Amino acid sequence: MTFSYTSSDARKDLLAGLTVAAISLPQAMAYALIAGVDPRYGLFSAIVVTAVASIFGSSSHLINGPTNAISLVVFSAIAFIDPDARYDAYQAVFLLAAMAGAIQILVAVFKLGDLTRYISEAVVLGFMAGAGLLVAIGQVSNLLGIRDRGTGHQHLLLRLWLTLTEGGPVNPRAIFIGLGTIILVIALERLARRFRLPRIQMLLALIAATCIAAAFGWSIPGSDGRTALAVIGNVPRSLPAPHVPEINFWWVKEMSGSALAIAFLGLLEALAIAKSIANATRQRLDYNQQCMAEGLANLVGGFFQCLPGSGSLTRSAVNFQAGAVSRASGVVTAAAVAIVVVLLAPLARYVPKAALAGLLFVIAARLIDWRRLRYAMRATSYDAGLVLVTAFSAVFISVEFSILIGVALSIVLFVPRAARLRTAELVVSRERIVRDRTPWDPPCTAMILYDIEGELFFGAAPELDRYLDGLKRRALEEHIRFVVIRLKRTRNPDMVCLEHFEHFLKTMQAQGVVVLLCGVRPDFARCIHSVGFYSWLPAERVFLQEDKEDSATLKAVRHVYDLMGANTCVHCPRKQPTNVGQNLYYLV
């Protein structure tokens, strides 16, 4: 299959890349602020991580770089470092990016990319809800123009309380700039949606807020060198340079859990976004290739002074809607951000932190998918519980471990559900139809016909044992000589359940009861052959599932009639005219 890339495609990628770059600039600085590091490192991530992931990725539209959720985990991960030790904090962030990247590369090498689909969507929704709240809480001080209080070793809610009570007087100018930025973003977004304009409302709002603050002299240092509003500060006019992060093994130990959370959260974010866009474009994705691209981007980023990154929902959606054709649009985005950093970086010193706080409040509100959150809360108690536990874990325990807690809880709650076996007694009606038994059907004294459905793994063994004991007790008490067990809807047998079946079949065989297994699926058939069932179980008592619908069940029932001979059951079809046993139908 050949791939043609035309000048028209190049033009579309160029326009889409420039559009995404306009969004990447303010977001990169804002996400660096969330992570608690210098905004230039967010811009470096928007260059290096974006470019590397686009070059090696699988999705044609996924845009990588710093994201709000990942940045929030980074902030929590480096909280053990003294807030005044900024150099150490930056080195720890670079090391964290390399660690997360190495884990993601291992996931790709061992082809474990598909395992991310086993993380419940309810866990992701709960994480995003908790993360959104934490993003908003973390920007209260910048919005109010007061000083942050507390240390990184203290809980965020305690630091918020200390900031509100000890952070000094509220700055009305900061509130004006922050709220004005929020209002302007919302207004510009509505205009862009109505008139189908480029979605660069965040960049325009940030420029407007910066210009207003400068016009009033709030962001220009006075004679004492201080400004009326807190500003971002100097952003060097430089591109990311190669840099080997300091490796402190104490840091590695402290951040290992966070690196694992970032690695899997990043893969989950990236693959979910790539899948959603691929559903619209019909692009076939290579999930392991995308995992490798995510890992390479973070690993390389760690050696170029970058924050850990992942796929961005906002930037990827804009890239797709702007008409991008290939991964070249991501390279264009990275190049455009690099050019702006070189030419206009010094102007960032006039950007008020209150304006970025306003942007982050908007981002925090959008981080929570309110519609799907309501849907999950109403769907099942299982989903609602996962959402609430994950969200509360993010707020009250730690954001980096909340998704791990959610995943662990989802597994704990899922195993009992998967271990449930569903059983139903079947009957052969007077109309010669095999169907579910109803309360008004007379009991059959010649044969027990039972259907079992579910996962035959060790977790289901106690329940399986209970059902088999019930069958054994009933057959012996009612002197029934034939039992047919339908296994068509059972899956994934393991050693424990096979041992229970072996014990049951041998016990019944010793008691003179003939047990037939019907609808036996290939996996179950292979297992009983491997463990040697056929050395003591007659092969004619096992009926394999065939292509013809339920033929195995009907064959087993007919075989019972042949073995039965004279039948004393008052309602059994065998008492009907001859050949009735051959004319059976299935209706379950």
C-alpha positions as CSV (number, residue, x, y, z in Angstrom):
1,M,0.0,0.0,0.0
2,T,1.5,3.3,-1.1
3,F,1.1,6.6,0.8
4,S,0.9,9.8,-1.2
5,Y,1.5,13.1,0.5
6,T,0.5,16.1,-1.6
7,S,1.2,19.8,-1.4
8,S,-2.5,20.2,-0.3
9,D,-1.9,17.8,2.6
10,A,1.2,19.8,3.6
11,R,-0.8,23.1,3.6
12,K,-3.4,21.5,5.8
13,D,-0.8,20.2,8.2
14,L,0.9,23.6,8.3
15,L,-2.3,25.5,9.1
16,A,-3.4,22.9,11.7
17,G,0.0,23.0,13.3
18,L,0.1,26.8,13.6
19,T,-3.4,26.7,15.1
20,V,-2.4,24.2,17.7
21,A,0.7,26.2,18.5
22,A,-1.4,29.2,19.4
23,I,-3.1,27.0,22.1
24,S,0.1,25.3,23.2
25,L,1.8,28.5,24.2
26,P,-0.5,29.6,27.1
27,Q,-1.3,26.0,28.1
28,A,2.4,25.0,28.3
29,M,3.1,27.9,30.7
30,A,-0.1,27.2,32.7
31,Y,0.7,23.5,33.1
32,A,4.3,24.4,34.2
33,L,2.7,26.6,36.9
34,I,0.5,23.6,38.0
35,A,3.6,21.5,38.3
36,G,5.3,24.1,40.4
37,V,8.2,24.8,38.0
38,D,9.4,27.6,35.8
39,P,7.1,28.2,32.7
40,R,10.1,27.8,30.3
41,Y,10.1,24.1,31.1
42,G,6.5,23.8,30.0
43,L,7.5,25.5,26.8
44,F,10.4,23.1,26.4
45,S,8.0,20.2,26.8
46,A,5.7,21.7,24.1
47,I,8.7,21.6,21.8
48,V,10.6,18.4,22.5
49,V,7.8,16.0,23.8
50,T,5.4,17.2,21.0
51,A,8.0,16.7,18.3
52,V,9.3,13.3,19.4
53,A,5.8,11.8,20.0
54,S,4.6,13.1,16.6
55,I,7.6,11.6,14.7
56,F,7.4,8.1,16.3
57,G,3.6,7.9,17.0
58,S,0.9,5.9,15.3
59,S,-2.0,8.4,15.4
60,S,-2.1,11.1,12.7
61,H,-3.8,13.6,15.0
62,L,-2.6,13.0,18.5
63,I,-0.7,16.0,19.9
64,N,1.5,15.3,22.9
65,G,3.0,17.7,25.4
66,P,2.4,18.9,29.0
67,T,-1.1,18.2,30.3
68,N,-3.0,19.3,33.3
69,A,-3.5,15.9,34.9
70,I,0.2,14.9,34.4
71,S,1.4,18.3,35.7
72,L,-0.7,17.9,38.8
73,V,0.9,14.5,39.5
74,V,4.3,16.1,39.0
75,F,3.5,18.8,41.5
76,S,2.5,16.1,44.1
77,A,5.5,13.9,43.2
78,I,8.1,16.6,44.0
79,A,6.4,17.8,47.2
80,F,9.0,16.1,49.3
81,I,11.7,18.6,48.1
82,D,12.1,21.8,50.0
83,P,10.2,24.6,48.2
84,D,13.2,26.9,48.3
85,A,15.5,24.3,46.6
86,R,14.3,25.1,43.2
87,Y,17.3,23.6,41.4
88,D,16.7,20.3,43.1
89,A,13.0,20.4,42.2
90,Y,13.8,21.0,38.5
91,Q,16.3,18.2,38.5
92,A,13.8,15.8,40.1
93,V,11.2,16.7,37.5
94,F,13.6,15.9,34.6
95,L,14.5,12.6,36.3
96,L,10.8,11.9,36.8
97,A,10.2,12.4,33.1
98,A,12.9,9.9,32.2
99,M,11.7,7.4,34.7
100,A,8.1,7.5,33.4
101,G,9.4,7.3,29.8
102,A,11.5,4.2,30.6
103,I,8.4,2.5,32.1
104,Q,6.3,3.3,29.0
105,I,9.0,1.9,26.7
106,L,9.0,-1.3,28.7
107,V,5.2,-1.5,28.3
108,A,5.7,-1.2,24.5
109,V,8.6,-3.7,24.4
110,F,6.5,-6.3,26.2
111,K,3.5,-5.4,24.0
112,L,1.3,-4.5,27.0
113,G,-0.4,-1.5,25.4
114,D,-3.8,-3.2,25.3
115,L,-3.7,-3.7,29.1
116,T,-4.7,0.0,29.5
117,R,-8.2,-0.9,28.4
118,Y,-8.6,-2.8,31.6
119,I,-8.6,0.5,33.6
120,S,-12.2,1.3,34.2
121,E,-13.5,4.5,32.7
122,A,-15.1,5.3,36.0
123,V,-11.6,5.4,37.6
124,V,-10.5,7.9,34.9
125,L,-13.6,10.1,35.5
126,G,-13.0,10.1,39.2
127,F,-9.4,11.0,38.8
128,M,-10.3,13.9,36.4
129,A,-12.9,15.1,38.9
130,G,-10.4,15.1,41.8
131,A,-7.7,16.6,39.6
132,G,-9.9,19.4,38.4
133,L,-10.7,20.3,42.0
134,L,-7.0,20.3,42.9
135,V,-6.1,22.5,39.9
136,A,-8.6,25.1,41.0
137,I,-7.5,24.9,44.7
138,G,-3.9,25.3,43.7
139,Q,-4.6,28.6,41.8
140,V,-6.6,30.3,44.5
141,S,-3.6,32.2,45.8
142,N,-2.7,33.5,42.3
143,L,-6.3,34.5,41.6
144,L,-6.5,36.4,44.9
145,G,-3.0,37.9,44.6
146,I,-1.9,36.6,48.0
147,R,1.2,34.6,49.0
148,D,1.3,30.8,49.2
149,R,1.8,29.5,52.7
150,G,2.8,26.1,53.9
151,T,5.4,23.6,52.7
152,G,5.3,20.8,50.1
153,H,5.2,18.2,53.0
154,Q,1.8,19.5,54.0
155,H,-1.5,18.5,52.5
156,L,-2.8,20.8,49.8
157,L,-6.0,21.6,51.7
158,L,-4.0,22.6,54.8
159,R,-1.8,24.8,52.6
160,L,-4.9,26.4,51.2
161,W,-6.1,27.1,54.7
162,L,-2.8,28.6,55.7
163,T,-2.7,30.7,52.5
164,L,-6.2,32.1,53.0
165,T,-5.5,32.9,56.7
166,E,-1.9,34.0,56.6
167,G,-1.2,34.9,52.9
168,G,-1.8,38.6,53.4
169,P,-4.5,41.0,52.0
170,V,-6.3,40.2,48.8
171,N,-5.1,42.1,45.8
172,P,-8.2,43.6,43.9
173,R,-6.1,44.0,40.7
174,A,-5.3,40.3,40.6
175,I,-9.0,39.4,41.1
176,F,-9.9,41.9,38.3
177,I,-7.4,40.4,35.9
178,G,-8.2,36.8,36.8
179,L,-11.9,37.0,36.6
180,G,-11.6,39.2,33.5
181,T,-9.5,36.5,31.8
182,I,-12.2,33.8,32.7
183,I,-15.0,35.9,31.3
184,L,-13.0,36.8,28.1
185,V,-12.1,33.1,27.4
186,I,-15.8,32.1,27.7
187,A,-17.0,35.0,25.5
188,L,-14.3,34.4,22.8
189,E,-15.1,30.7,22.8
190,R,-18.8,31.4,22.2
191,L,-17.9,33.8,19.3
192,A,-15.5,31.2,17.8
193,R,-18.2,28.5,18.0
194,R,-20.9,30.8,16.5
195,F,-18.8,32.1,13.6
196,R,-16.6,29.1,13.2
197,L,-13.4,31.0,14.0
198,P,-10.1,29.4,15.0
199,R,-10.1,28.2,18.7
200,I,-7.3,30.5,20.0
201,Q,-9.4,32.1,22.7
202,M,-7.0,31.2,25.5
203,L,-4.0,32.9,23.7
204,L,-6.1,36.0,22.9
205,A,-7.4,36.3,26.4
206,L,-3.9,35.9,27.8
207,I,-2.6,38.6,25.4
208,A,-5.5,40.9,26.3
209,A,-5.0,40.5,30.1
210,T,-1.2,41.1,29.7
211,C,-1.8,44.2,27.7
212,I,-4.3,45.6,30.2
213,A,-2.1,44.9,33.1
214,A,0.9,46.6,31.3
215,A,-1.3,49.6,30.3
216,F,-2.2,50.3,33.9
217,G,1.4,49.7,34.9
218,W,0.5,46.8,37.2
219,S,3.1,44.4,35.6
220,I,5.9,46.9,35.2
221,P,8.4,47.1,38.1
222,G,8.4,50.3,40.1
223,S,11.3,52.2,41.6
224,D,11.6,49.5,44.3
225,G,11.8,46.8,41.6
226,R,8.4,45.3,42.6
227,T,5.2,45.0,40.5
228,A,1.6,45.6,41.6
229,L,0.8,42.2,40.3
230,A,2.8,39.0,40.5
231,V,4.1,38.1,37.1
232,I,5.7,35.0,35.6
233,G,9.1,36.5,35.4
234,N,11.9,36.2,32.9
235,V,11.6,33.4,30.3
236,P,15.1,33.0,28.6
237,R,15.2,33.4,24.9
238,S,16.6,29.9,24.4
239,L,15.7,26.5,23.1
240,P,15.9,23.3,25.2
241,A,19.5,22.0,25.4
242,P,20.8,18.5,26.2
243,H,21.0,18.1,29.9
244,V,21.6,15.0,32.0
245,P,19.4,15.2,35.1
246,E,21.0,14.6,38.4
247,I,20.3,11.0,39.6
248,N,19.7,10.9,43.3
249,F,18.7,7.4,44.4
250,W,16.7,8.8,47.3
251,W,14.7,10.7,44.7
252,V,14.2,7.6,42.7
253,K,12.8,5.8,45.7
254,E,10.5,8.7,46.6
255,M,9.2,9.2,43.0
256,S,8.9,5.5,41.8
257,G,5.2,5.3,42.6
258,S,4.6,8.7,40.9
259,A,6.6,7.6,37.9
260,L,4.4,4.5,37.6
261,A,1.2,6.5,37.9
262,I,2.4,9.1,35.3
263,A,3.4,6.3,32.9
264,F,0.1,4.5,33.0
265,L,-2.0,7.7,33.3
266,G,-0.2,9.1,30.3
267,L,-0.7,6.0,28.2
268,L,-4.3,5.9,29.2
269,E,-4.8,9.5,28.2
270,A,-3.0,9.2,24.9
271,L,-4.6,6.0,23.8
272,A,-8.1,7.1,24.8
273,I,-7.7,10.3,22.8
274,A,-6.1,8.5,19.8
275,K,-8.9,5.9,19.8
276,S,-11.7,8.5,19.9
277,I,-10.3,10.4,16.9
278,A,-9.5,7.2,15.1
279,N,-13.2,6.2,15.4
280,A,-14.0,9.2,13.3
281,T,-11.2,8.9,10.8
282,R,-11.2,5.1,10.5
283,Q,-7.5,5.1,11.0
284,R,-6.0,1.8,12.2
285,L,-3.8,2.4,15.2
286,D,-0.8,0.4,16.5
287,Y,-1.2,0.8,20.3
288,N,2.2,-0.6,21.1
289,Q,3.8,1.8,18.6
290,Q,2.0,4.7,20.3
291,C,3.1,3.4,23.7
292,M,6.7,3.4,22.4
293,A,6.3,7.0,21.1
294,E,5.0,8.2,24.5
295,G,7.9,6.6,26.2
296,L,10.5,7.9,23.8
297,A,9.0,11.4,24.1
298,N,9.2,11.4,27.9
299,L,12.7,9.8,28.0
300,V,14.1,12.2,25.5
301,G,12.3,15.1,27.2
302,G,13.9,14.2,30.5
303,F,17.3,14.8,28.9
304,F,16.1,18.2,27.4
305,Q,14.7,19.8,30.6
306,C,11.1,18.9,30.0
307,L,8.1,18.0,32.1
308,P,6.6,14.6,31.6
309,G,3.9,14.8,29.0
310,S,1.1,12.9,27.3
311,G,-1.6,13.2,24.7
312,S,-3.6,16.4,25.1
313,L,-7.4,16.2,24.5
314,T,-7.7,19.9,23.7
315,R,-4.8,20.2,21.3
316,S,-5.5,16.9,19.6
317,A,-9.2,17.8,19.0
318,V,-8.1,21.2,17.6
319,N,-5.6,19.5,15.4
320,F,-8.2,17.2,14.0
321,Q,-10.8,19.9,13.6
322,A,-8.3,22.2,11.9
323,G,-7.9,19.6,9.1
324,A,-4.6,18.0,10.0
325,V,-3.7,15.1,7.6
326,S,-0.6,13.5,9.2
327,R,1.8,13.5,12.1
328,A,3.6,16.3,10.4
329,S,1.2,18.8,12.0
330,G,2.6,17.9,15.4
331,V,6.1,18.7,14.1
332,V,4.9,22.0,12.8
333,T,3.4,22.8,16.2
334,A,6.7,22.1,18.0
335,A,8.6,24.2,15.4
336,A,6.2,27.1,15.8
337,V,6.4,27.1,19.6
338,A,10.2,27.0,19.3
339,I,10.2,30.1,17.0
340,V,8.0,32.0,19.3
341,V,10.1,31.2,22.3
342,V,13.2,32.5,20.5
343,L,11.6,35.6,19.2
344,L,9.1,36.6,21.9
345,A,10.2,34.9,25.2
346,P,11.2,38.1,26.9
347,L,7.7,39.4,26.7
348,A,6.5,36.7,29.0
349,R,7.9,38.7,31.9
350,Y,4.8,40.9,31.7
351,V,2.2,38.0,31.9
352,P,0.4,38.3,35.2
353,K,0.1,35.1,37.2
354,A,-3.6,36.0,37.9
355,A,-4.2,35.8,34.1
356,L,-2.8,32.3,34.0
357,A,-4.8,31.4,37.1
358,G,-7.9,32.5,35.2
359,L,-7.0,30.2,32.4
360,L,-6.4,27.3,34.8
361,F,-9.8,27.8,36.4
362,V,-11.3,27.4,33.0
363,I,-9.2,24.3,32.3
364,A,-10.1,22.9,35.7
365,A,-13.8,23.2,35.0
366,R,-13.3,21.5,31.7
367,L,-11.2,18.8,33.1
368,I,-14.3,17.4,34.7
369,D,-16.6,15.7,32.1
370,W,-19.9,16.6,33.9
371,R,-22.1,14.8,31.5
372,R,-20.3,11.5,31.7
373,L,-19.8,12.0,35.4
374,R,-23.5,12.2,35.9
375,Y,-24.0,9.2,33.6
376,A,-21.5,7.1,35.7
377,M,-23.1,8.1,39.0
378,R,-26.5,6.9,37.7
379,A,-25.3,3.8,35.8
380,T,-24.5,1.4,38.6
381,S,-23.4,1.5,42.2
382,Y,-20.1,-0.2,41.0
383,D,-19.3,2.8,38.7
384,A,-20.5,5.4,41.3
385,G,-18.3,3.8,44.0
386,L,-15.2,3.9,41.7
387,V,-15.8,7.5,40.8
388,L,-16.2,8.6,44.4
389,V,-13.3,6.6,45.8
390,T,-10.9,7.7,43.1
391,A,-11.9,11.4,43.4
392,F,-11.7,11.5,47.2
393,S,-8.3,9.7,47.0
394,A,-7.0,12.4,44.6
395,V,-8.1,15.1,47.0
396,F,-7.4,13.6,50.4
397,I,-4.6,11.1,49.9
398,S,-2.5,12.0,46.8
399,V,-3.3,12.5,43.2
400,E,-0.5,10.2,41.9
401,F,-1.8,7.3,43.9
402,S,-5.5,7.9,43.3
403,I,-5.6,6.2,39.9
404,L,-3.6,3.3,41.4
405,I,-6.1,3.1,44.2
406,G,-9.0,3.3,41.8
407,V,-7.5,0.5,39.6
408,A,-6.9,-1.7,42.6
409,L,-10.5,-1.2,43.9
410,S,-11.9,-1.9,40.4
411,I,-10.1,-5.2,40.4
412,V,-11.2,-6.0,44.0
413,L,-14.8,-5.3,43.0
414,F,-14.7,-7.0,39.7
415,V,-13.3,-10.4,40.8
416,P,-16.5,-11.2,42.9
417,R,-18.7,-10.2,40.0
418,A,-16.7,-12.3,37.5
419,A,-16.8,-15.2,40.0
420,R,-20.6,-15.3,39.9
421,L,-22.0,-18.3,38.1
422,R,-25.5,-18.2,36.7
423,T,-27.3,-21.5,36.6
424,A,-30.7,-22.5,35.3
425,E,-32.6,-25.8,35.2
426,L,-33.9,-26.8,31.7
427,V,-36.7,-29.2,30.9
428,V,-38.0,-31.1,27.9
429,S,-41.6,-30.0,27.6
430,R,-44.5,-32.1,26.3
431,E,-44.1,-30.2,23.1
432,R,-40.6,-31.7,22.8
433,I,-38.9,-28.3,23.3
434,V,-35.8,-27.9,25.5
435,R,-36.4,-24.7,27.4
436,D,-36.0,-23.0,30.8
437,R,-38.0,-24.7,33.6
438,T,-41.0,-22.7,34.8
439,P,-42.6,-23.0,38.3
440,W,-45.6,-24.9,36.9
441,D,-43.6,-27.5,35.1
442,P,-43.9,-30.9,36.8
443,P,-40.6,-32.3,38.1
444,C,-38.8,-34.7,35.9
445,T,-37.9,-38.0,37.7
446,A,-35.8,-39.4,34.9
447,M,-33.2,-36.7,34.1
448,I,-31.7,-33.5,35.4
449,L,-30.8,-31.0,32.7
450,Y,-28.8,-28.1,34.0
451,D,-27.2,-25.0,32.4
452,I,-24.1,-23.3,33.9
453,E,-22.9,-19.9,32.7
454,G,-19.8,-17.8,33.7
455,E,-16.1,-17.8,34.3
456,L,-14.7,-21.2,35.5
457,F,-11.7,-19.8,37.3
458,F,-10.5,-20.2,40.9
459,G,-12.7,-17.3,42.1
460,A,-15.8,-19.2,41.0
461,A,-14.8,-22.5,42.6
462,P,-16.8,-22.2,45.8
463,E,-19.9,-21.3,43.9
464,L,-19.3,-24.1,41.4
465,D,-18.8,-26.6,44.2
466,R,-22.1,-25.5,45.8
467,Y,-24.0,-26.0,42.5
468,L,-22.4,-29.4,41.9
469,D,-23.2,-30.6,45.5
470,G,-26.8,-29.6,45.0
471,L,-27.0,-31.6,41.8
472,K,-25.4,-34.6,43.5
473,R,-27.7,-34.4,46.5
474,R,-30.8,-34.1,44.3
475,A,-29.8,-37.0,42.0
476,L,-29.2,-39.3,44.9
477,E,-32.2,-38.3,47.0
478,E,-34.6,-38.6,44.0
479,H,-32.9,-41.6,42.5
480,I,-32.3,-39.9,39.2
481,R,-29.8,-41.9,37.1
482,F,-29.0,-39.2,34.4
483,V,-27.6,-35.7,34.7
484,V,-26.9,-33.4,31.7
485,I,-24.8,-30.3,32.3
486,R,-24.7,-27.7,29.6
487,L,-21.4,-25.8,29.5
488,K,-21.8,-23.8,26.3
489,R,-21.7,-20.4,28.2
490,T,-18.7,-21.2,30.4
491,R,-15.3,-19.6,29.8
492,N,-11.7,-19.8,30.8
493,P,-11.5,-23.0,32.9
494,D,-8.6,-23.3,35.3
495,M,-7.0,-26.1,37.4
496,V,-9.2,-25.5,40.5
497,C,-12.5,-25.7,38.7
498,L,-11.3,-28.7,36.7
499,E,-10.5,-30.5,40.0
500,H,-14.1,-29.8,41.2
501,F,-15.5,-31.2,38.0
502,E,-13.3,-34.3,38.3
503,H,-14.4,-34.9,41.9
504,F,-18.0,-34.5,41.0
505,L,-17.9,-36.8,37.9
506,K,-16.0,-39.5,39.7
507,T,-18.4,-39.4,42.7
508,M,-21.5,-39.6,40.5
509,Q,-19.9,-42.4,38.5
510,A,-19.3,-44.4,41.6
511,Q,-22.9,-43.9,42.6
512,G,-24.1,-45.2,39.3
513,V,-25.3,-41.8,38.0
514,V,-24.5,-41.1,34.4
515,V,-23.3,-37.5,33.9
516,L,-23.1,-36.0,30.4
517,L,-21.3,-32.8,29.5
518,C,-22.7,-31.0,26.5
519,G,-21.9,-27.7,24.7
520,V,-18.3,-28.2,25.7
521,R,-16.2,-25.4,24.2
522,P,-12.8,-25.9,22.7
523,D,-10.9,-24.4,25.6
524,F,-12.7,-26.7,28.1
525,A,-12.2,-29.7,25.8
526,R,-8.5,-29.1,25.5
527,C,-8.2,-28.8,29.3
528,I,-10.0,-32.1,30.1
529,H,-7.9,-33.9,27.5
530,S,-4.7,-32.5,28.9
531,V,-5.4,-33.5,32.5
532,G,-6.5,-37.0,31.4
533,F,-10.2,-37.0,31.9
534,Y,-10.7,-39.5,29.1
535,S,-8.7,-42.1,30.9
536,W,-11.7,-42.7,33.2
537,L,-14.5,-40.7,31.6
538,P,-16.2,-42.4,28.5
539,A,-15.7,-40.1,25.5
540,E,-19.4,-40.6,24.5
541,R,-20.4,-38.7,27.6
542,V,-18.8,-35.5,26.3
543,F,-20.6,-33.6,23.5
544,L,-18.6,-30.8,21.9
545,Q,-20.2,-27.5,20.9
546,E,-20.8,-27.5,17.2
547,D,-21.5,-24.8,14.6
548,K,-25.1,-25.9,14.4
549,E,-27.0,-24.0,17.1
550,D,-27.3,-26.1,20.3
551,S,-26.9,-29.4,18.5
552,A,-24.7,-30.7,21.3
553,T,-27.4,-30.2,23.9
554,L,-30.0,-32.0,21.7
555,K,-27.6,-34.8,21.0
556,A,-27.0,-35.3,24.7
557,V,-30.7,-35.4,25.6
558,R,-31.4,-37.9,22.8
559,H,-28.5,-40.0,24.0
560,V,-30.0,-40.0,27.5
561,Y,-33.3,-41.2,26.0
562,D,-31.5,-44.0,24.2
563,L,-29.8,-45.1,27.5
564,M,-32.9,-44.7,29.6
565,G,-35.0,-47.4,28.0
566,A,-38.2,-47.7,29.9
567,N,-39.1,-44.3,31.2
568,T,-41.4,-43.9,34.3
569,C,-41.5,-40.1,34.2
570,V,-45.1,-39.1,33.9
571,H,-44.6,-36.0,31.7
572,C,-41.5,-37.0,29.7
573,P,-41.8,-36.9,25.9
574,R,-40.5,-40.6,25.9
575,K,-44.1,-41.5,26.9
576,Q,-45.4,-39.8,23.7
577,P,-45.5,-41.6,20.2
578,T,-42.3,-43.2,18.9
579,N,-39.4,-41.2,17.5
580,V,-40.3,-38.3,19.7
581,G,-36.8,-38.3,21.2
582,Q,-35.5,-37.6,17.7
583,N,-37.7,-34.6,17.1
584,L,-36.4,-32.2,19.8
585,Y,-36.2,-28.4,19.4
586,Y,-34.3,-25.9,21.4
587,L,-35.8,-22.7,22.8
588,V,-33.9,-21.1,25.7
